Amino acid sequence: AREKGDEKAILTHAKDYVLKIADTIISRLEEVKARIEESEHVPTEQKSTIIAQIDANIAEVKALKVEAEAAITKEQIKAISKKLHDKWNRLKHLINFYSERVLSARVEGIINNVNVLEKRLEKVLQRAKEKGIEVNVSVEMKLFNEKIATAEDKYKQAQAKLSEALSLVVKDKEASIEKIKALRKEANELLKQSRAALKEAHNLLKTIVKKVKTAVPEADLSTD
């Protein structure tokens, strides 16, 4: 009787462990799903594809939870535990990919905001010129435009890498994991270069705004 009691306790403990793993995986997927849903910059089509993929994975993990709850032997629990570990080893790379897609979208948002400000700057400079006020920012504007062009180019290259990775994510093939990891690494480096160019552009922008505000105090500009 004691042996049976010990076996039951071991089985209960193993079940609890497996269920905890399943809950952790589901929680991580739900967190990423929420970030994707809240992002204003991820295109609707890509957002729908990613969310559908996450939902499908959540459903698979929930199904394994049901199996674990119904398991009556250690062997069954071990088999389910292996499935969950294998799934997590694959999903952790996809979770990183989903997170990076949000980061990429954020870079796009920054670029768009800077482009809006650039147009506003051009209008202010044009109005100043019409009033006979000369604001000598030609050198800074040239460098600013070059940095923005670099940021946009690196961003587009990163997008191409992430789009290729997304197509592999959708296929959901085990063999694609290494390729997804390589594409993620390349996209990360490109996004890093894009952000560096944006930072330099922002510093130039502050210099330009300072000069414009000195010459045209009423100009409505912000570097935020």
Backbone as numpy.savetxt, mean C-alpha at the origin, in Angstrom:
# Nx Ny Nz CAx CAy CAz Cx Cy Cz
-8.55 -43.83 32.42 -9.39 -42.63 32.42 -8.52 -41.38 32.42
-7.40 -41.51 33.20 -6.51 -40.36 33.27 -5.88 -40.07 31.91
-5.49 -41.16 31.20 -4.89 -41.00 29.88 -5.86 -40.35 28.91
-7.10 -40.78 28.98 -8.13 -40.20 28.11 -8.32 -38.73 28.44
-8.25 -38.41 29.73 -8.39 -37.03 30.15 -7.24 -36.18 29.64
-6.01 -36.73 29.69 -4.83 -36.03 29.20 -4.93 -35.80 27.70
-5.37 -36.83 26.98 -5.50 -36.72 25.52 -6.52 -35.64 25.15
-7.61 -35.61 25.92 -8.65 -34.61 25.66 -8.11 -33.20 25.92
-7.32 -33.06 26.98 -6.74 -31.75 27.32 -5.75 -31.31 26.24
-4.94 -32.28 25.76 -3.97 -31.97 24.70 -4.70 -31.54 23.43
-5.77 -32.27 23.10 -6.55 -31.94 21.90 -7.18 -30.54 22.03
-7.72 -30.27 23.21 -8.33 -28.95 23.44 -7.30 -27.84 23.31
-6.12 -28.06 23.87 -5.04 -27.08 23.81 -4.61 -26.86 22.35
-4.48 -27.95 21.61 -4.07 -27.87 20.20 -5.12 -27.13 19.37
-6.38 -27.42 19.66 -7.48 -26.73 18.97 -7.41 -25.23 19.21
-7.24 -24.87 20.48 -7.18 -23.45 20.85 -6.04 -22.74 20.12
-4.91 -23.44 20.02 -3.73 -22.88 19.35 -4.03 -22.63 17.87
-4.61 -23.63 17.23 -4.93 -23.53 15.80 -5.97 -22.44 15.55
-6.97 -22.37 16.40 -8.02 -21.35 16.25 -7.44 -19.95 16.44
-6.47 -19.84 17.35 -5.83 -18.54 17.58 -5.05 -18.11 16.33
-4.36 -19.05 15.71 -3.62 -18.75 14.47 -4.59 -18.27 13.40
-5.70 -18.98 13.25 -6.71 -18.63 12.25 -7.25 -17.22 12.50
-7.55 -16.92 13.76 -8.08 -15.59 14.11 -7.06 -14.49 13.82
-5.79 -14.78 14.06 -4.73 -13.80 13.80 -4.64 -13.50 12.30
-4.70 -14.56 11.49 -4.64 -14.38 10.03 -5.84 -13.55 9.55
-7.02 -13.90 10.04 -8.25 -13.18 9.65 -8.14 -11.71 10.06
-7.63 -11.47 11.27 -7.49 -10.10 11.76 -6.56 -9.28 10.88
-5.43 -9.87 10.47 -4.47 -9.16 9.61 -5.11 -8.85 8.26
-5.84 -9.81 7.71 -6.51 -9.59 6.42 -7.58 -8.51 6.53
-8.31 -8.51 7.64 -9.36 -7.49 7.84 -8.73 -6.09 7.96
-7.57 -6.00 8.63 -6.89 -4.72 8.77 -6.49 -4.16 7.41
-5.90 -5.02 6.58 -5.48 -4.58 5.25 -6.69 -4.21 4.40
-7.75 -5.01 4.50 -8.98 -4.73 3.75 -9.51 -3.35 4.12
-9.50 -3.02 5.41 -10.00 -1.71 5.87 -9.15 -0.59 5.29
-7.82 -0.79 5.24 -6.94 0.26 4.70 -7.20 0.46 3.21
-7.43 -0.65 2.50 -7.73 -0.55 1.06 -9.05 0.19 0.85
-10.06 -0.18 1.63 -11.39 0.44 1.50 -11.35 1.93 1.80
-10.53 2.32 2.79 -10.47 3.72 3.20 -9.61 4.57 2.27
-8.73 3.93 1.49 -7.84 4.69 0.62 -8.63 5.42 -0.47
-8.36 6.71 -0.61 -9.04 7.52 -1.62 -8.33 7.45 -2.96
-7.13 6.88 -2.98 -6.32 6.94 -4.20 -6.18 5.62 -4.95
-6.62 4.51 -4.34 -6.57 3.23 -5.06 -7.73 3.21 -6.06
-7.44 3.01 -7.35 -8.51 2.99 -8.36 -9.60 1.99 -8.01
-10.85 2.35 -8.30 -12.01 1.53 -7.92 -11.89 0.09 -8.43
-11.46 -0.07 -9.68 -11.36 -1.42 -10.26 -10.35 -2.27 -9.50
-9.18 -1.69 -9.21 -8.15 -2.43 -8.46 -8.62 -2.69 -7.03
-9.30 -1.70 -6.45 -9.81 -1.86 -5.09 -10.76 -3.05 -5.01
-11.67 -3.15 -5.98 -12.65 -4.24 -6.01 -11.95 -5.60 -6.14
-10.93 -5.65 -7.01 -10.19 -6.91 -7.23 -9.47 -7.34 -5.96
-8.79 -6.39 -5.31 -8.02 -6.72 -4.10 -8.95 -7.14 -2.97
-10.05 -6.41 -2.79 -11.00 -6.73 -1.72 -11.62 -8.11 -1.93
-11.95 -8.42 -3.19 -12.52 -9.74 -3.50 -11.51 -10.84 -3.16
-10.23 -10.58 -3.47 -9.17 -11.55 -3.17 -9.02 -11.74 -1.65
-9.07 -10.65 -0.91 -8.96 -10.72 0.55 -10.15 -11.48 1.13
-11.35 -11.16 0.64 -12.56 -11.84 1.13 -12.49 -13.35 0.88
-11.96 -13.72 -0.28 -11.85 -15.14 -0.61 -10.89 -15.84 0.36
-9.79 -15.18 0.68 -8.83 -15.76 1.63 -9.40 -15.83 3.04
-10.16 -14.82 3.44 -10.80 -14.84 4.76 -11.77 -16.02 4.85
-12.54 -16.23 3.76 -13.50 -17.33 3.73 -12.80 -18.68 3.86
-11.63 -18.82 3.20 -10.87 -20.07 3.28 -10.37 -20.33 4.71
-9.89 -19.27 5.35 -9.39 -19.42 6.72 -10.55 -19.75 7.67
-11.69 -19.11 7.47 -12.86 -19.39 8.30 -13.31 -20.84 8.13
-13.19 -21.36 6.90 -13.55 -22.76 6.65 -12.62 -23.70 7.42
-11.34 -23.34 7.49 -10.37 -24.14 8.25 -10.67 -24.06 9.75
-11.18 -22.92 10.19 -11.59 -22.78 11.60 -12.73 -23.76 11.93
-13.68 -23.85 11.01 -14.82 -24.76 11.20 -14.31 -26.20 11.28
-13.36 -26.54 10.41 -12.77 -27.89 10.43 -12.08 -28.16 11.77
-11.35 -27.15 12.25 -10.63 -27.30 13.52 -11.59 -27.51 14.68
-12.66 -26.74 14.70 -13.66 -26.85 15.78 -14.33 -28.23 15.78
-14.44 -28.84 14.58 -15.11 -30.14 14.47 -14.13 -31.31 14.63
-12.82 -31.01 14.66 -11.81 -32.08 14.73 -11.92 -32.88 16.03
-11.70 -34.20 15.91 -11.81 -35.06 17.11 -10.51 -35.85 17.36
-9.51 -35.65 16.47 -8.23 -36.35 16.69 -7.06 -35.37 16.54
-5.92 -35.74 17.14 -4.71 -34.91 17.03 -4.24 -34.83 15.58
-4.42 -35.92 14.85 -3.99 -35.97 13.46 -4.76 -34.93 12.61
-6.05 -34.83 12.87 -6.86 -33.85 12.14 -6.39 -32.43 12.43
-6.12 -32.17 13.72 -5.66 -30.84 14.11 -4.30 -30.53 13.48
-3.41 -31.52 13.47 -2.08 -31.32 12.86 -2.20 -30.99 11.39
-3.11 -31.69 10.69 -3.30 -31.44 9.26 -3.83 -30.02 9.01
-4.78 -29.59 9.85 -5.35 -28.24 9.71 -4.30 -27.19 10.06
-3.50 -27.46 11.08 -2.43 -26.54 11.48 -1.44 -26.34 10.34
-1.10 -27.45 9.65 -0.18 -27.35 8.51 -0.78 -26.50 7.39
-2.06 -26.71 7.12 -2.74 -25.92 6.08 -2.70 -24.43 6.41
-2.93 -24.11 7.69 -2.92 -22.71 8.11 -1.52 -22.10 8.02
-0.51 -22.86 8.42 0.86 -22.36 8.33 1.27 -22.15 6.88
0.92 -23.10 6.03 1.23 -22.97 4.60 0.52 -21.74 4.02
-0.73 -21.57 4.42 -1.51 -20.43 3.92 -0.89 -19.12 4.40
-0.48 -19.07 5.67 0.12 -17.84 6.20 1.44 -17.52 5.48
2.25 -18.55 5.22 3.52 -18.32 4.51 3.30 -17.69 3.15
2.16 -18.00 2.52 1.84 -17.40 1.23 1.18 -16.04 1.42
0.26 -15.96 2.38 -0.50 -14.73 2.57 0.33 -13.56 3.08
1.37 -13.82 3.87 2.13 -12.70 4.44 2.77 -11.86 3.33
3.13 -12.51 2.20 3.69 -11.77 1.07 2.59 -10.97 0.37
1.40 -11.54 0.30 0.29 -10.84 -0.32 -0.17 -9.67 0.54
-0.14 -9.86 1.88 -0.51 -8.77 2.79 0.45 -7.60 2.61
1.74 -7.91 2.49 2.73 -6.85 2.23 2.44 -6.16 0.91
2.06 -6.96 -0.09 1.73 -6.38 -1.40 0.54 -5.43 -1.29
-0.52 -5.87 -0.60 -1.70 -5.02 -0.45 -1.33 -3.71 0.26
-0.50 -3.80 1.29 -0.08 -2.61 2.03 0.71 -1.66 1.14
1.56 -2.24 0.29 2.37 -1.41 -0.61 1.53 -0.75 -1.68
0.42 -1.41 -2.04 -0.48 -0.78 -3.02 -1.08 0.49 -2.44
-1.39 0.46 -1.14 -1.91 1.65 -0.47 -0.84 2.74 -0.45
0.41 2.34 -0.14 1.52 3.29 -0.11 1.72 3.93 -1.48
1.67 3.09 -2.52 1.83 3.59 -3.88 0.75 4.62 -4.20
-0.48 4.32 -3.80 -1.60 5.24 -4.04 -1.38 6.55 -3.30
-0.78 6.47 -2.10 -0.52 7.68 -1.31 0.50 8.56 -2.04
1.51 7.94 -2.66 2.50 8.70 -3.44 1.80 9.41 -4.60
0.88 8.69 -5.24 0.12 9.28 -6.34 -0.65 10.51 -5.85
-1.24 10.40 -4.67 -2.00 11.51 -4.10 -1.11 12.73 -3.85
0.11 12.48 -3.36 1.05 13.58 -3.12 1.41 14.26 -4.44
1.70 13.44 -5.47 2.04 13.99 -6.78 0.89 14.85 -7.32
-0.33 14.36 -7.19 -1.50 15.11 -7.67 -1.63 16.44 -6.93
-1.42 16.42 -5.61 -1.52 17.65 -4.82 -0.45 18.66 -5.24
0.77 18.16 -5.50 1.86 19.06 -5.92 1.55 19.65 -7.29
0.97 18.84 -8.17 0.61 19.33 -9.50 -0.44 20.44 -9.43
-1.38 20.28 -8.51 -2.40 21.32 -8.30 -1.74 22.61 -7.83
-0.81 22.47 -6.89 -0.12 23.64 -6.37 0.75 24.30 -7.45
1.35 23.48 -8.29 2.18 24.01 -9.38 1.33 24.89 -10.31
0.12 24.43 -10.62 -0.77 25.22 -11.48 -1.16 26.54 -10.78
-1.37 26.46 -9.47 -1.73 27.66 -8.72 -0.56 28.65 -8.73
0.66 28.13 -8.59 1.85 28.96 -8.65 1.95 29.69 -10.00
1.71 28.95 -11.07 1.79 29.52 -12.41 0.80 30.67 -12.58
-0.41 30.50 -12.03 -1.43 31.55 -12.12 -1.00 32.79 -11.34
-0.45 32.57 -10.13 0.00 33.69 -9.31 1.13 34.45 -10.00
2.07 33.70 -10.59 3.19 34.33 -11.29 2.70 35.11 -12.50
1.70 34.55 -13.20 1.13 35.23 -14.36 0.44 36.53 -13.93
-0.32 36.48 -12.83 -1.00 37.68 -12.34 0.01 38.74 -11.89
1.10 38.26 -11.25 2.15 39.18 -10.80 2.79 39.87 -12.01
3.02 39.08 -13.07 3.63 39.63 -14.28 2.72 40.68 -14.91
1.41 40.40 -14.92 0.44 41.35 -15.48 0.43 42.67 -14.71
0.76 42.59 -13.41 0.80 43.81 -12.57 2.17 44.48 -12.63
3.08 43.90 -13.43 4.41 44.47 -13.55 5.35 44.07 -12.44
4.98 43.02 -11.68 5.83 42.53 -10.59 6.65 41.34 -11.10
7.96 41.49 -11.08 8.83 40.41 -11.53 9.25 39.54 -10.35
9.01 38.24 -10.47 9.43 37.29 -9.43 10.40 36.31 -10.08
11.66 36.43 -9.73 12.69 35.62 -10.38 12.81 34.24 -9.72
12.01 33.31 -10.21 12.06 31.93 -9.70 12.24 30.93 -10.84
12.76 31.39 -11.97 12.89 30.53 -13.16 13.79 29.32 -12.90
14.91 29.53 -12.19 15.83 28.42 -11.91 15.16 27.39 -11.00
14.51 27.90 -9.93 13.83 27.01 -8.99 12.67 26.26 -9.65
11.91 26.96 -10.50 10.79 26.32 -11.20 11.27 25.22 -12.13
12.40 25.47 -12.82 12.97 24.47 -13.73 13.35 23.21 -12.94
14.06 23.41 -11.82 14.46 22.28 -11.00 13.24 21.57 -10.39
12.27 22.37 -9.95 11.03 21.84 -9.38 10.33 20.93 -10.39
10.18 21.42 -11.62 9.52 20.64 -12.68 10.27 19.35 -12.99
11.60 19.44 -12.95 12.42 18.24 -13.21 12.21 17.19 -12.11
12.15 17.66 -10.86 11.95 16.73 -9.74 10.57 16.09 -9.80
9.56 16.88 -10.15 8.20 16.34 -10.27 8.14 15.32 -11.40
8.81 15.63 -12.52 8.84 14.70 -13.66 9.50 13.39 -13.26
10.58 13.48 -12.48 11.28 12.28 -12.00 10.37 11.48 -11.08
9.71 12.18 -10.16 8.80 11.51 -9.22 7.69 10.79 -9.96
7.11 11.44 -10.96 6.02 10.83 -11.73 6.52 9.62 -12.53
7.72 9.75 -13.11 8.28 8.64 -13.90 8.55 7.43 -13.01
9.17 7.65 -11.85 9.46 6.54 -10.94 8.16 5.92 -10.42
7.18 6.78 -10.16 5.89 6.30 -9.69 5.23 5.40 -10.74
5.25 5.84 -12.01 4.63 5.06 -13.09 5.33 3.72 -13.26
6.67 3.72 -13.14 7.41 2.46 -13.23 7.02 1.53 -12.08
6.87 2.10 -10.88 6.47 1.30 -9.72 5.07 0.74 -9.93
4.18 1.58 -10.49 2.81 1.14 -10.77 2.79 -0.05 -11.72
3.65 -0.01 -12.72 3.71 -1.11 -13.69 4.12 -2.41 -12.99
5.10 -2.30 -12.08 5.54 -3.47 -11.31 4.41 -4.00 -10.43
3.72 -3.08 -9.75 2.64 -3.49 -8.85 1.44 -4.05 -9.62
1.18 -3.51 -10.80 0.09 -4.03 -11.63 0.39 -5.45 -12.09
1.66 -5.69 -12.44 2.08 -7.04 -12.83 1.92 -7.99 -11.65
2.33 -7.50 -10.46 2.20 -8.32 -9.25 0.73 -8.59 -8.95
-0.12 -7.58 -9.15 -1.55 -7.74 -8.88 -2.15 -8.83 -9.76
-1.73 -8.87 -11.02 -2.26 -9.90 -11.92 -1.88 -11.30 -11.44
-0.69 -11.42 -10.82 -0.25 -12.71 -10.27 -1.00 -13.03 -8.97
-1.29 -11.97 -8.19 -2.06 -12.16 -6.95 -3.44 -12.71 -7.28
-4.05 -12.15 -8.29 -5.40 -12.57 -8.69 -5.41 -14.03 -9.14
-4.34 -14.45 -9.81 -4.24 -15.85 -10.25 -4.09 -16.80 -9.06
-3.51 -16.23 -7.95 -3.41 -16.98 -6.69 -2.69 -18.32 -6.85
-1.57 -18.30 -7.56 -0.78 -19.51 -7.77 0.43 -19.54 -6.84
0.69 -20.68 -6.23 1.81 -20.81 -5.29 3.13 -20.45 -5.95
3.29 -20.84 -7.22 4.54 -20.60 -7.94 4.80 -19.12 -8.17
3.78 -18.28 -8.03 3.92 -16.85 -8.30 4.53 -16.07 -7.14
4.63 -16.69 -5.97 5.06 -15.97 -4.77 6.42 -15.31 -4.95
7.41 -16.05 -5.44 8.75 -15.50 -5.61 8.76 -14.34 -6.59
7.98 -14.47 -7.66 7.89 -13.39 -8.65 7.24 -12.16 -8.04
6.19 -12.37 -7.24 5.51 -11.26 -6.56 6.50 -10.56 -5.63
7.29 -11.33 -4.88 8.27 -10.76 -3.97 9.29 -9.91 -4.73
9.76 -10.42 -5.88 10.74 -9.68 -6.69 10.15 -8.38 -7.22
8.90 -8.45 -7.69 8.23 -7.25 -8.22 8.00 -6.23 -7.11
7.63 -6.72 -5.92 7.44 -5.84 -4.76 8.74 -5.11 -4.43
9.83 -5.83 -4.44 11.13 -5.24 -4.11 11.49 -4.15 -5.11
11.28 -4.44 -6.39 11.58 -3.45 -7.44 10.67 -2.23 -7.30
9.38 -2.48 -7.04 8.43 -1.37 -6.89 8.77 -0.52 -5.68
9.19 -1.16 -4.59 9.56 -0.42 -3.38 10.72 0.53 -3.63
11.71 0.06 -4.37 12.88 0.90 -4.68 12.46 2.09 -5.54
11.58 1.83 -6.51 11.10 2.92 -7.38 10.27 3.93 -6.59
9.44 3.44 -5.68 8.63 4.34 -4.85 9.53 5.17 -3.92
10.60 4.54 -3.44 11.56 5.25 -2.59 12.19 6.40 -3.37
12.56 6.13 -4.62 13.15 7.16 -5.47 12.13 8.26 -5.79
10.87 7.85 -5.98 9.80 8.82 -6.26 9.60 9.74 -5.06
9.57 9.16 -3.85 9.38 9.96 -2.64 10.57 10.90 -2.41
11.78 10.43 -2.73 12.98 11.28 -2.57 12.89 12.49 -3.50
12.46 12.26 -4.74 12.31 13.36 -5.70 11.22 14.33 -5.25
10.14 13.78 -4.68 9.06 14.63 -4.17 9.55 15.50 -3.00
10.38 14.91 -2.15 10.91 15.67 -1.00 11.76 16.83 -1.49
12.60 16.57 -2.51 13.43 17.64 -3.07 12.55 18.71 -3.72
11.49 18.25 -4.41 10.57 19.19 -5.05 9.88 20.06 -4.00
9.52 19.44 -2.88 8.84 20.18 -1.81 9.75 21.25 -1.22
11.04 20.93 -1.05 11.99 21.91 -0.54 12.14 23.08 -1.51
12.19 22.77 -2.81 12.26 23.83 -3.82 10.99 24.68 -3.79
9.89 23.99 -3.59 8.60 24.67 -3.57 8.54 25.70 -2.43
9.10 25.34 -1.29 9.11 26.28 -0.16 9.91 27.53 -0.49
11.02 27.36 -1.21 11.84 28.50 -1.63 11.06 29.37 -2.61
10.38 28.72 -3.57 9.59 29.45 -4.56 8.46 30.23 -3.88
7.74 29.56 -2.99 6.62 30.20 -2.29 7.10 31.40 -1.48
8.25 31.26 -0.82 8.79 32.35 -0.03 9.06 33.57 -0.90
9.65 33.33 -2.08 9.94 34.43 -3.00 8.66 35.07 -3.52
7.69 34.21 -3.87 6.42 34.71 -4.40 5.69 35.52 -3.33
5.65 35.01 -2.10 4.95 35.71 -1.02 5.60 37.05 -0.69
6.93 37.11 -0.84 7.64 38.37 -0.60 7.25 39.42 -1.64
7.15 38.96 -2.90 6.80 39.87 -3.99 5.30 40.13 -4.08
4.50 39.09 -3.78 3.03 39.21 -3.87 2.43 38.70 -2.55
2.41 39.54 -1.51 1.96 39.11 -0.18 0.55 38.52 -0.14
-0.32 38.97 -1.05 -1.71 38.49 -1.02 -1.89 37.14 -1.72
-0.80 36.58 -2.27 -0.90 35.30 -3.00 -1.40 34.19 -2.08
-2.36 33.39 -2.57 -2.94 32.29 -1.79 -2.19 31.01 -2.12
-1.17 30.70 -1.31 -0.34 29.53 -1.56 -0.11 28.77 -0.26
0.13 27.47 -0.40 0.45 26.64 0.75 1.35 25.51 0.31
2.33 25.13 1.11 3.22 24.01 0.78 2.78 22.76 1.51
1.64 22.79 2.21 1.17 21.62 2.95 0.61 20.59 2.00
